[in-house]
Amino acid sequence: MASQPRPTVGAALVVGGGVAGIQSALDLAEGGYKVFLAERAPALGGHMAQLSETFPTLDCSQCILTPRMVEVAQHPNIRLYTYSELESLEGFIGNFKAVIRKKARGIDEATCTGCGACIQKCPTKKIPSEFNARLGNRTAIYVPFPQAVPNKPVIDRAHCTYYRTGKCKLCERVCPTKALRYDQEDLLVEAAVGAVVVATGYEVKGTDFFPEYGYGRYKDVITGLQFERLASASGPTLGAIRRPSDGREPETVVFIACAGSRDPAKGVHYCSKICCMYTAKHAMLYKHKVHHGRPYVFYMDIRAGGKMYEEFVRRAIEEDQVSYIRGRVSRIYEKNGKLIVKGVDTLLNSRPVEIEADLVVLATAMVPQPDAEALAQKMKISYDSDRFLNEAHPKLRPVEMNTAGIFVAGACQAPKDIPETVAQASGAASKVIGLFSKDELSREPVVAVVNRAAPPMFSTCVGCFLCETACPYQAIEREEIKDRNGNVLKTVARVNQGVCQGCGTCVALCRSKSIDLQGFTNEQVFAELVAL
């Protein structure tokens, strides 16, 4: 049997506009291919845009990321859809049909100049800012951050006075270009693509996840991402380290590494990989801004596996005088305006340690996006018990997925730092470019087929669809057999040969023995044996 050729569409869809999605999209666009980039936030950047500085070089995150964001927006081969989500994905390698839901911003993006007059005049100003990790406020019509790309506002309909009461429209009156569109509706955009790169990123556990640390009751117990916003010059305190409770400068700060990570009791058994490094970075940034401050780090182990990483941690300990204590923190409680941190030092024979802190920073676990499981099911791709996306092979196919034509990049696959994310994103893009290098793709001829028979049976398939639930590649579809009048006579299984990988799982599970691998039916195997 010869391999079967199939035409392919030379365009790609990138889902996610963080640093991984940006890198993949730019590499593909520079390769000469059309790219559809869908990001559900109102602007590009992802979590990297929230960072103050990056380890181990302490580069300004915005300084290195913003030019790439602008490049994406201006590239002629990239069609950018922000404030958009993937609605559905059908088809197979080389011929996918994606539907993107472009959510209504409430403005005409072509008319809006991004002047910001509507934002300045909006009367609703006390909404917690998602970009500032809820430490600062924003208005009902807003741009996530000053360097946002695209720099176009979006209306938060849940908090906008007009959408709640039918009154206001102050932003419409002050807009010089009359760009407000209150009746704007979501738009569904169809895109024919040959491959998909999934780069949806991660989230971090909140402080309310930890009963021993107060279940989020204490305002001065914050996450590492919130500390990033405090340290950022574009953050709610303009770069000054201040306590969220009273705005005072903290004299003593305790950083707790592995908060939730490597803790099966919390349901997170894996290492989040970046916590050791960004905890050292946070302690250094604190010392650079509060020279007389006293930073303490509670840690389990220091995992600094990367170029210049170990040197970076040593620099924090030796040059910035950060006190590292090897031990876990058992409890945090408030007393006389201070946070009492109780733990042990296992290097000093498990001696109890008690520190009166002004601020506590938790290096909380990196976890998948809340809707990672739903997205994986929508795209018919596999994921693990932690809801991270599964690669086809951890060594030989680290950026490919079991579903042919879909690739993975960044922290949606597993916790990783920025250099590893960028490398994986470029690797995924190179795989797509290799896929598009030929006008036609060839597939292996050994695929599953469901038998057909003459009427009135049509097929021995009984329609139990056990094969549909068992297929790891989601290649089983349902086919309705109808009479001349359009009445459904029978619903049977059908194999999408563009998706099927010929693994044979459906053949083994079929109760009625209605599925065979092409070229390996019982009759063909028996004939081969007889010929011997």
Backbone torsions as a table, in degrees:
resi	resn	phi	psi	omega
1	MET	NA	137.7	-179.7
2	ALA	-94.6	155.6	176.3
3	SER	-66.9	150.2	-174.1
4	GLN	-103.1	122.5	179.8
5	PRO	-79.0	148.3	175.9
6	ARG	-140.0	139.0	175.3
7	PRO	-69.9	155.9	-179.7
8	THR	-130.1	151.1	177.6
9	VAL	-92.4	125.1	-176.1
10	GLY	-86.8	50.7	176.7
11	ALA	-140.4	152.8	-176.0
12	ALA	-128.2	150.3	173.5
13	LEU	-109.0	129.0	174.1
14	VAL	-112.2	121.0	-178.7
15	VAL	-101.6	108.4	-178.9
16	GLY	117.6	129.5	-175.7
17	GLY	-114.1	30.7	171.9
18	GLY	-81.6	-163.1	-176.7
19	VAL	-64.4	-32.8	178.4
20	ALA	-68.2	-48.0	179.3
21	GLY	-63.5	-39.2	178.4
22	ILE	-62.3	-46.4	-178.6
23	GLN	-63.8	-45.7	179.7
24	SER	-62.1	-44.8	-178.3
25	ALA	-62.5	-43.4	-179.7
26	LEU	-66.6	-42.0	178.9
27	ASP	-62.3	-42.1	179.2
28	LEU	-67.2	-42.5	-179.7
29	ALA	-65.7	-38.7	177.6
30	GLU	-68.3	-23.7	175.8
31	GLY	-77.3	-3.5	176.1
32	GLY	96.3	12.1	-177.4
33	TYR	-108.5	149.8	178.8
34	LYS	-76.0	138.8	-176.3
35	VAL	-128.5	133.0	169.4
36	PHE	-104.5	118.4	-178.8
37	LEU	-112.1	116.4	-178.8
38	ALA	-110.9	124.4	178.7
39	GLU	-129.5	128.0	-174.2
40	ARG	-79.6	-18.0	175.0
41	ALA	-77.7	162.7	179.6
42	PRO	-68.1	-13.1	-177.6
43	ALA	-144.5	161.0	176.3
44	LEU	-74.1	169.0	171.4
45	GLY	123.7	-37.1	-178.4
46	GLY	59.6	-152.1	-178.4
47	HIS	-70.7	-26.0	-178.7
48	MET	-62.6	-31.8	178.7
49	ALA	-67.5	-20.2	179.9
50	GLN	-83.7	-15.2	-174.0
51	LEU	-74.3	149.2	176.4
52	SER	-79.7	-59.2	177.9
53	GLU	-138.8	164.3	-176.6
54	THR	-116.9	143.4	177.2
55	PHE	-87.4	156.3	-2.2
56	PRO	-93.1	4.2	-174.2
57	THR	-95.0	-11.2	-176.5
58	LEU	58.5	36.3	172.1
59	ASP	-69.8	146.4	173.1
60	CYS	-66.5	124.7	-176.4
61	SER	-61.3	-46.5	-178.9
62	GLN	-63.4	-34.4	-176.0
63	CYS	-65.7	-34.2	-178.2
64	ILE	-93.9	-20.8	-176.8
65	LEU	-93.4	-39.3	-174.1
66	THR	-58.1	-42.8	177.6
67	PRO	-59.8	-33.4	178.3
68	ARG	-71.7	-35.9	176.7
69	MET	-63.1	-43.3	178.3
70	VAL	-64.3	-39.4	179.6
71	GLU	-62.1	-39.8	176.9
72	VAL	-61.8	-46.8	-177.0
73	ALA	-64.8	-28.7	-175.5
74	GLN	-99.9	-6.2	-175.1
75	HIS	-72.4	131.0	-177.1
76	PRO	-67.0	-21.2	-178.6
77	ASN	-91.9	-1.0	-176.8
78	ILE	-111.6	124.0	172.0
79	ARG	-98.8	109.7	-172.8
80	LEU	-95.2	127.7	175.9
81	TYR	-124.1	96.4	173.3
82	THR	-91.8	164.8	-174.3
83	TYR	53.0	43.7	-174.4
84	SER	-138.3	153.0	179.2
85	GLU	-136.1	154.3	176.7
86	LEU	-73.8	119.6	-179.2
87	GLU	-85.0	-44.2	179.7
88	SER	-159.7	159.6	176.7
89	LEU	-142.4	120.4	179.5
90	GLU	-125.2	162.4	175.7
91	GLY	105.7	-157.5	-174.5
92	PHE	-150.5	176.9	-175.0
93	ILE	-50.9	129.0	-179.3
94	GLY	88.4	-19.0	-176.4
95	ASN	-146.7	69.0	175.0
96	PHE	-95.0	149.5	171.9
97	LYS	-119.9	109.9	-178.7
98	ALA	-102.8	141.1	173.7
99	VAL	-116.4	120.6	-178.0
100	ILE	-107.7	126.9	176.3
101	ARG	-91.4	109.1	176.5
102	LYS	-90.3	105.8	-173.9
103	LYS	-71.1	150.4	-176.0
104	ALA	-70.7	120.2	175.8
105	ARG	-79.5	-24.6	-174.3
106	GLY	88.5	8.0	177.3
107	ILE	-137.7	159.9	172.6
108	ASP	-90.7	107.8	-174.9
109	GLU	-63.9	-29.8	179.9
110	ALA	-71.7	-30.4	-177.7
111	THR	-88.8	-36.0	-176.4
112	CYS	-63.5	136.0	178.6
113	THR	-102.2	-4.9	-178.8
114	GLY	72.2	30.2	-176.8
115	CYS	-70.8	-27.2	177.6
116	GLY	88.4	5.7	-179.0
117	ALA	-62.5	-39.0	-179.5
118	CYS	-64.8	-37.5	-179.1
119	ILE	-67.5	-41.3	-179.1
120	GLN	-65.7	-34.2	-174.9
121	LYS	-92.8	-11.0	-177.3
122	CYS	-59.8	127.1	-177.3
123	PRO	-77.5	-17.1	-179.0
124	THR	-92.7	102.4	-169.7
125	LYS	-121.3	3.9	-172.9
126	LYS	-112.4	37.0	178.8
127	ILE	-93.9	127.1	179.4
128	PRO	-57.1	132.6	-177.4
129	SER	-82.5	122.5	177.6
130	GLU	-65.9	-38.6	-178.1
131	PHE	-65.6	-35.9	178.2
132	ASN	-89.8	21.1	176.3
133	ALA	55.1	35.4	176.1
134	ARG	67.3	17.9	175.8
135	LEU	-90.4	-21.0	177.8
136	GLY	-121.6	-178.6	-178.4
137	ASN	-118.3	160.3	174.0
138	ARG	-137.5	175.5	178.2
139	THR	-94.8	174.9	-180.0
140	ALA	-71.6	-31.6	170.0
141	ILE	-109.4	126.4	-166.4
142	TYR	-154.6	159.9	165.5
143	VAL	-111.5	133.0	-172.0
144	PRO	-55.4	-41.2	179.8
145	PHE	-155.3	160.2	-171.2
146	PRO	-58.7	-33.0	-177.4
147	GLN	-93.0	18.4	-173.7
148	ALA	-59.5	140.7	174.2
149	VAL	-128.3	117.7	-1.5
150	PRO	-75.7	151.1	-178.3
151	ASN	-87.7	60.2	-179.6
152	LYS	-122.7	132.5	-177.5
153	PRO	-73.8	163.4	175.6
154	VAL	-133.4	145.0	-179.6
155	ILE	-93.9	125.9	174.4
156	ASP	-84.1	98.2	-172.3
157	ARG	-66.8	-23.8	179.7
158	ALA	-69.2	-24.6	-177.3
159	HIS	-116.5	-11.3	-178.6
160	CYS	-66.2	131.9	-178.0
161	THR	-61.2	-38.6	-178.2
162	TYR	-64.4	-45.1	-178.2
163	TYR	-71.6	-23.1	179.6
164	ARG	-87.4	-38.0	-173.1
165	THR	-120.3	-13.2	-176.8
166	GLY	83.5	5.4	-178.7
167	LYS	-122.4	162.5	175.0
168	CYS	116.7	-97.2	-176.6
169	LYS	56.1	28.6	179.1
170	LEU	-63.6	-37.4	-179.7
171	CYS	-63.4	-33.2	179.2
172	GLU	-68.1	-36.6	-177.9
173	ARG	-70.7	-32.0	-176.5
174	VAL	-93.0	-9.3	-177.6
175	CYS	-70.3	120.1	-177.3
176	PRO	-71.3	-21.7	-178.1
177	THR	-107.6	4.0	179.6
178	LYS	53.7	52.3	-174.4
179	ALA	-93.1	-5.3	-177.4
180	LEU	-70.9	136.5	179.0
181	ARG	-134.7	86.0	-175.1
182	TYR	-68.8	-25.1	-178.2
183	ASP	-93.1	9.1	-178.7
184	GLN	-63.1	140.0	-179.2
185	GLU	-117.7	163.4	176.8
186	ASP	-59.5	147.2	-179.3
187	LEU	-119.5	130.6	177.0
188	LEU	-96.8	123.0	-178.1
189	VAL	-113.2	127.4	177.7
190	GLU	-96.5	138.2	-179.8
191	ALA	-136.7	126.5	174.7
192	ALA	-92.2	119.3	-175.8
193	VAL	-133.6	157.2	178.6
194	GLY	-97.6	-17.7	-178.5
195	ALA	-154.2	160.3	-178.9
196	VAL	-133.0	135.1	172.6
197	VAL	-112.0	121.2	-179.8
198	VAL	-96.9	119.2	-178.3
199	ALA	-141.4	60.1	-170.9
200	THR	-87.2	-5.1	171.4
201	GLY	78.5	-153.0	-169.5
202	TYR	-144.7	175.2	169.4
203	GLU	-132.0	170.6	175.6
204	VAL	-119.6	149.3	176.8
205	LYS	-64.5	143.6	177.3
206	GLY	-87.3	168.8	-179.9
207	THR	-67.4	-21.6	-179.3
208	ASP	-73.0	-1.0	-179.8
209	PHE	-83.6	-11.1	-169.4
210	PHE	-116.9	106.5	178.6
211	PRO	-65.3	-36.3	-177.9
212	GLU	-70.1	-15.1	179.2
213	TYR	-109.1	16.6	171.6
214	GLY	101.2	5.1	178.5
215	TYR	55.1	28.0	178.9
216	GLY	83.6	7.4	-178.7
217	ARG	-73.3	-29.9	-174.0
218	TYR	-91.4	120.2	-177.3
219	LYS	-64.8	-26.3	-176.5
220	ASP	-93.1	11.6	167.3
221	VAL	-104.0	109.8	-172.1
222	ILE	-125.0	167.5	177.2
223	THR	-88.6	166.5	177.3
224	GLY	-61.6	-35.4	179.3
225	LEU	-67.0	-35.8	176.3
226	GLN	-67.6	-37.1	177.0
227	PHE	-64.4	-36.2	176.5
228	GLU	-57.2	-42.3	-179.0
229	ARG	-70.4	-33.7	175.8
230	LEU	-65.7	-37.3	-176.7
231	ALA	-81.5	-13.7	-176.6
232	SER	-80.7	139.9	178.6
233	ALA	-65.4	-21.7	177.5
234	SER	-98.2	10.3	-177.2
235	GLY	-82.1	-175.9	-175.7
236	PRO	-66.6	-22.4	178.7
237	THR	-109.4	11.2	179.4
238	LEU	58.3	32.5	175.2
239	GLY	97.2	-8.6	177.8
240	ALA	-83.0	136.5	178.2
241	ILE	-80.9	110.4	-178.2
242	ARG	-130.0	148.2	176.4
243	ARG	-73.0	133.1	178.8
244	PRO	-61.2	-27.7	-174.9
245	SER	-72.3	-45.9	-173.9
246	ASP	-132.3	-0.3	177.5
247	GLY	78.9	5.5	179.1
248	ARG	-78.4	155.3	176.3
249	GLU	-77.0	124.7	-177.9
250	PRO	-74.6	133.2	178.2
251	GLU	-85.5	-32.8	-179.4
252	THR	-130.2	126.0	-179.3
253	VAL	-124.6	131.3	176.1
254	VAL	-108.3	125.9	176.3
255	PHE	-106.0	127.1	-177.8
256	ILE	-111.9	110.1	177.9
257	ALA	-80.3	162.3	178.1
258	CYS	54.5	41.4	177.2
259	ALA	-79.8	94.3	-178.4
260	GLY	102.1	-33.0	178.6
261	SER	-74.1	153.5	179.5
262	ARG	53.0	39.0	-176.4
263	ASP	-135.1	88.3	-178.5
264	PRO	-57.4	-28.2	179.2
265	ALA	-64.3	-26.6	178.1
266	LYS	-92.7	-1.7	-179.3
267	GLY	84.8	6.4	178.7
268	VAL	-121.9	95.1	-173.6
269	HIS	-89.7	-11.9	-173.8
270	TYR	-94.8	165.2	174.9
271	CYS	-86.0	134.2	-179.9
272	SER	-81.4	-1.6	164.3
273	LYS	72.7	-35.4	-175.8
274	ILE	-103.1	-9.3	-170.5
275	CYS	-64.6	-42.0	-179.6
276	CYS	-58.9	-40.9	-176.5
277	MET	-74.1	-45.6	-176.9
278	TYR	-75.9	-20.6	172.9
279	THR	-67.7	-43.0	175.1
280	ALA	-61.5	-40.2	178.3
281	LYS	-63.3	-44.1	179.9
282	HIS	-61.4	-43.4	179.1
283	ALA	-62.4	-38.8	178.1
284	MET	-67.1	-44.4	179.7
285	LEU	-62.2	-39.1	178.0
286	TYR	-62.1	-44.8	179.5
287	LYS	-66.3	-32.7	179.2
288	HIS	-69.8	-26.4	-178.2
289	LYS	-99.7	-31.4	177.9
290	VAL	-121.9	88.6	-169.8
291	HIS	-64.2	-30.6	-178.9
292	HIS	-92.0	2.2	-176.7
293	GLY	-70.0	162.1	-179.9
294	ARG	-121.1	102.2	178.3
295	PRO	-93.7	136.4	175.6
296	TYR	-123.3	142.1	178.0
297	VAL	-124.5	119.6	170.2
298	PHE	-92.9	128.1	-176.0
299	TYR	-140.6	159.7	173.7
300	MET	-92.6	-56.1	174.5
301	ASP	-144.9	155.1	174.7
302	ILE	-99.8	113.4	-179.8
303	ARG	-109.6	92.4	-176.2
304	ALA	-114.9	68.2	-176.1
305	GLY	-98.7	86.8	179.4
306	GLY	-175.9	167.0	-178.9
307	LYS	-64.6	123.3	179.8
308	MET	69.2	10.1	-177.7
309	TYR	-74.9	-48.0	179.9
310	GLU	-61.3	-40.6	178.2
311	GLU	-62.7	-34.1	179.4
312	PHE	-65.7	-43.4	179.2
313	VAL	-66.5	-42.2	178.1
314	ARG	-61.9	-35.9	178.3
315	ARG	-63.3	-40.3	178.2
316	ALA	-62.5	-41.1	-177.1
317	ILE	-74.1	-45.9	-170.6
318	GLU	-87.5	-40.5	-176.3
319	GLU	-91.3	-38.7	-177.4
320	ASP	-98.6	3.8	172.6
321	GLN	56.7	43.4	175.4
322	VAL	-81.9	129.7	-178.4
323	SER	-88.3	114.7	178.2
324	TYR	-97.4	129.4	179.9
325	ILE	-122.2	117.6	-178.6
326	ARG	-83.0	105.2	-179.5
327	GLY	169.9	166.4	179.6
328	ARG	-97.7	151.9	175.4
329	VAL	-94.1	125.6	-175.9
330	SER	-91.0	-27.5	-173.7
331	ARG	-162.1	147.3	171.4
332	ILE	-131.1	132.9	175.3
333	TYR	-146.9	162.0	-178.2
334	GLU	-93.2	143.0	176.9
335	LYS	-155.6	117.9	178.6
336	ASN	54.0	42.9	177.6
337	GLY	79.0	2.4	178.1
338	LYS	-112.3	158.8	173.2
339	LEU	-100.7	118.0	179.9
340	ILE	-89.8	117.1	-178.7
341	VAL	-105.0	117.7	-177.9
342	LYS	-111.2	126.7	179.0
343	GLY	-154.0	-163.1	178.2
344	VAL	-135.9	157.1	174.0
345	ASP	-111.2	103.7	-175.0
346	THR	-73.3	-14.2	176.4
347	LEU	-83.0	-10.4	176.3
348	LEU	-117.7	49.4	175.5
349	ASN	58.8	40.5	178.2
350	SER	56.2	40.6	178.3
351	ARG	-68.9	133.1	177.9
352	PRO	-62.3	140.7	179.4
353	VAL	-126.1	133.2	177.1
354	GLU	-133.2	122.7	-176.4
355	ILE	-123.6	132.5	172.5
356	GLU	-88.5	109.5	-174.4
357	ALA	-110.5	150.9	173.4
358	ASP	-91.4	-25.4	-177.5
359	LEU	-148.9	139.2	176.8
360	VAL	-123.3	129.9	-178.9
361	VAL	-116.4	122.0	-179.3
362	LEU	-97.8	126.1	172.5
363	ALA	-84.9	79.9	-171.5
364	THR	-74.4	159.3	-173.2
365	ALA	-65.0	143.3	171.8
366	MET	-83.5	125.3	-177.5
367	VAL	-129.2	161.9	177.8
368	PRO	-65.9	165.3	175.0
369	GLN	-59.3	148.4	-178.1
370	PRO	-56.5	-31.8	-177.8
371	ASP	-101.6	20.5	-177.6
372	ALA	-60.5	-39.9	-179.0
373	GLU	-66.3	-44.4	179.8
374	ALA	-64.1	-39.8	178.8
375	LEU	-65.0	-42.4	179.3
376	ALA	-61.3	-41.3	178.8
377	GLN	-68.1	-35.6	178.5
378	LYS	-65.5	-37.0	-178.0
379	MET	-92.7	-2.5	179.4
380	LYS	60.4	47.3	177.0
381	ILE	-122.3	159.9	-173.8
382	SER	-91.7	156.8	178.1
383	TYR	-145.8	161.0	-176.0
384	ASP	-94.8	-173.8	-176.4
385	SER	-66.7	-20.4	177.1
386	ASP	-90.9	-0.5	-179.3
387	ARG	76.2	12.4	167.6
388	PHE	-77.5	148.6	-178.0
389	LEU	-72.9	143.3	-176.5
390	ASN	-94.2	128.1	172.5
391	GLU	-78.7	162.5	-177.5
392	ALA	-66.7	-40.2	177.2
393	HIS	-151.1	129.3	-173.9
394	PRO	-66.0	-21.1	-178.8
395	LYS	-106.8	-48.9	-170.5
396	LEU	-94.1	-23.5	-179.6
397	ARG	-135.7	63.0	-171.9
398	PRO	-73.5	-16.5	179.7
399	VAL	-112.0	-2.1	178.6
400	GLU	-97.2	155.6	176.4
401	MET	-112.6	165.0	179.7
402	ASN	-60.2	-33.1	176.2
403	THR	-78.3	113.8	-175.0
404	ALA	-59.9	137.8	178.3
405	GLY	92.6	-5.0	178.6
406	ILE	-115.2	131.3	-175.5
407	PHE	-124.2	160.0	-175.5
408	VAL	-125.9	145.2	179.1
409	ALA	-148.5	138.5	172.9
410	GLY	90.0	-162.8	-170.2
411	ALA	-77.1	-2.5	173.2
412	CYS	-72.3	-15.4	178.8
413	GLN	-92.4	-35.4	178.0
414	ALA	-176.4	159.3	177.1
415	PRO	-58.9	135.7	178.1
416	LYS	-160.4	160.8	-179.6
417	ASP	-90.0	-178.5	-174.2
418	ILE	-65.9	-47.4	179.8
419	PRO	-58.8	-41.6	179.4
420	GLU	-68.2	-36.1	177.7
421	THR	-63.3	-46.9	-179.6
422	VAL	-63.8	-41.0	178.9
423	ALA	-63.3	-42.7	179.6
424	GLN	-67.7	-36.4	178.3
425	ALA	-63.5	-43.1	176.8
426	SER	-66.4	-36.0	176.8
427	GLY	-63.5	-41.8	177.4
428	ALA	-63.9	-41.5	179.3
429	ALA	-63.4	-39.9	179.9
430	SER	-66.4	-34.8	176.1
431	LYS	-64.2	-41.0	178.8
432	VAL	-66.0	-43.3	178.5
433	ILE	-60.7	-40.6	175.8
434	GLY	-62.4	-37.1	177.8
435	LEU	-64.3	-39.0	-176.9
436	PHE	-84.1	-2.8	-174.9
437	SER	-69.6	-15.6	177.0
438	LYS	-116.0	145.5	178.9
439	ASP	-69.9	-27.5	179.0
440	GLU	-128.0	143.4	175.2
441	LEU	-100.8	149.0	176.0
442	SER	-114.9	138.8	178.4
443	ARG	-116.0	157.7	176.6
444	GLU	-67.0	140.1	-177.4
445	PRO	-73.9	-15.5	-177.3
446	VAL	-82.0	94.4	176.7
447	VAL	-131.1	162.9	-179.9
448	ALA	-78.2	147.6	175.7
449	VAL	-136.6	143.4	175.6
450	VAL	-96.2	128.5	-173.7
451	ASN	-68.6	156.8	177.2
452	ARG	-124.0	151.0	-179.1
453	ALA	-137.3	167.8	179.2
454	ALA	-71.5	154.4	175.7
455	PRO	-58.9	151.3	5.5
456	PRO	-90.7	4.4	-178.3
457	MET	-78.4	-42.5	-179.5
458	PHE	68.7	-44.2	178.0
459	SER	-163.6	149.9	175.7
460	THR	-77.7	-7.1	176.4
461	CYS	-61.0	129.7	-177.9
462	VAL	-95.6	-1.1	176.8
463	GLY	76.1	29.1	177.8
464	CYS	-78.4	-26.4	176.7
465	PHE	59.5	29.4	170.3
466	LEU	-62.0	-34.4	178.6
467	CYS	-63.1	-33.4	-178.0
468	GLU	-65.2	-41.2	-179.6
469	THR	-75.3	-26.2	-175.2
470	ALA	-88.8	-22.2	-173.9
471	CYS	-64.7	119.5	-179.5
472	PRO	-71.9	-13.4	-177.1
473	TYR	-109.4	3.3	179.6
474	GLN	55.1	42.9	-177.5
475	ALA	-92.0	-7.3	-177.9
476	ILE	-89.0	127.1	177.7
477	GLU	-119.0	168.3	178.2
478	ARG	-105.3	131.9	-178.8
479	GLU	-120.3	128.6	178.0
480	GLU	-93.8	126.4	175.1
481	ILE	-96.3	121.8	-173.9
482	LYS	-118.7	157.1	173.3
483	ASP	-86.3	-174.1	-176.1
484	ARG	-64.5	-24.6	-178.9
485	ASN	-89.9	1.9	178.9
486	GLY	87.2	8.1	178.2
487	ASN	-79.1	136.6	-179.5
488	VAL	-76.8	118.6	178.8
489	LEU	-91.3	-34.1	-173.8
490	LYS	-163.7	144.9	174.2
491	THR	-114.9	121.5	-175.5
492	VAL	-127.7	168.3	178.3
493	ALA	-79.7	148.9	174.2
494	ARG	-138.9	141.5	-178.4
495	VAL	-97.9	125.0	172.6
496	ASN	-78.3	105.8	-173.0
497	GLN	-70.7	-16.0	176.0
498	GLY	-77.4	-19.4	-179.0
499	VAL	-103.2	-33.2	-175.8
500	CYS	-59.1	136.2	179.0
501	GLN	-107.2	3.7	176.3
502	GLY	70.8	30.1	-177.3
503	CYS	-74.6	-26.1	177.3
504	GLY	87.6	5.7	179.9
505	THR	-60.4	-42.4	-178.9
506	CYS	-66.5	-35.0	179.0
507	VAL	-62.6	-43.2	-178.1
508	ALA	-69.4	-30.7	-174.2
509	LEU	-92.7	-16.2	-174.1
510	CYS	-63.5	119.9	-176.1
511	ARG	-72.0	-31.6	-177.7
512	SER	-97.3	7.0	-179.9
513	LYS	54.1	43.8	-176.7
514	SER	-96.3	-4.4	-177.0
515	ILE	-118.5	136.1	175.6
516	ASP	-134.3	156.5	168.3
517	LEU	-78.4	133.3	-177.4
518	GLN	-58.4	124.8	-177.6
519	GLY	90.6	-3.2	-177.9
520	PHE	-132.0	38.7	174.3
521	THR	-69.5	165.1	179.6
522	ASN	-58.8	-41.1	-178.9
523	GLU	-62.7	-41.0	-178.9
524	GLN	-68.5	-39.7	178.5
525	VAL	-66.7	-42.5	178.3
526	PHE	-62.6	-41.6	179.9
527	ALA	-62.3	-37.0	178.2
528	GLU	-66.2	-40.9	180.0
529	LEU	-67.1	-40.4	179.7
530	VAL	-63.6	-37.3	-179.3
531	ALA	-65.7	-24.5	178.2
532	LEU	-73.1	NA	NA
